[in-house]
Amino acid sequence: MEPFLWLLFSAGGVVSALLVPALLFLFGLALPLGWVTPDYTHLSAVLGHPATRVVLLGLCVLALFHWAHRFRYALYDGLQLKHLDRVINLLCYGGALAGSAAAGLLLLT
Amino acid sequence: MADRITLRVTRYRPESDTEPTAQEYDIPLRKEWVVLDGLNHIKDHLDGTLSYRWSCRMGVCGSCGMIVNGEPKLTCATFLKEYAPGPIRIEPLSNFPIVRDLVVDIGDFMRKLPRVKPWLIRSEQERPAKEEHLQLPAEREEYEQFSMCINCMLCYSACPVYALDQDFLGPAAIALAQRYNLDSRDQGSAERMDVLSSADGIWACTFVGECSAVCPKDVDPAGAIQRYKFTAAMDALKTLLLPRGAR
């Protein structure tokens, strides 16, 4: 199981590092502060396109699994709670699954 | 530069001490002296009972690793003047049981090392070679940095995962396994995989990277482990997805 969780962690780290700063810059700074003025109908069409939704869902799912893996080891080693591994695994990966489902609901319906 | 410096050295004599204590020695501070020269001065002129390991004095044997002012260092390659005016704390390597003074028991590593089969493995069906196995310079470069490991145990001493879980195979053993896995003459990577990709192998590593930071030979065990995680994960994916014949 560990290799697959690590692959999700690894992929999540890569896509988060590549996409999240760009998205934060665009939608957190550049648009609200008026540094760029997009054509809103075009932007709405891009954001509403199924491919954009699938990419965003992929980003959400992978980023959540990246968090889950990292937080699990932060609890294991940082707080030395490895004896609670079942609870921690359930909390971390269960949380990532629940978050993924919520992202799926929001983005695909 | 002052001409004297104080070394605060950990002492532990199991026949009389219940726990390690510190003892201070005032020694000459010379610009060409490394920490090991300071310890040898103590041993020769001040206190012959001090115990520590050393051999080559030139960063090859890997015997003289100690904690110098809180950092794992080869004492033969660490100059006293870098720590002037002192005092300098000299402690045995962390994460290992202390035998006496600055001498630690590295038996745990010595038992782990053969488990990763750190030698060239060739197929058993193959006839013994009549001539040497040739290798291109580029093929040698693949594994060369991992072959620089001198088993000095600084990486184990620095590893926070090994500090918490002594079952972890550890940085040097995994880097040495990769030294052979990446060698074009070796055919044993499948035999090493079970041990390397177990829960106590690469998967226990959380990529803190201290092992690579303290390595005196620039080996980068953390890189070796990350690289092997990808290899092992791809292998696990293939086992899951591909039919037996196509793996």
Interface residues (C-beta under 8 A of the other chain):
Chain A: E2 P3 F4 W6 L7 S10 Y73 D77 Q80 K82
Chain B: P160 V161 L164 D165 S197 A199 W203 T206 K229 F230 A232 A233 D235 A236 L237
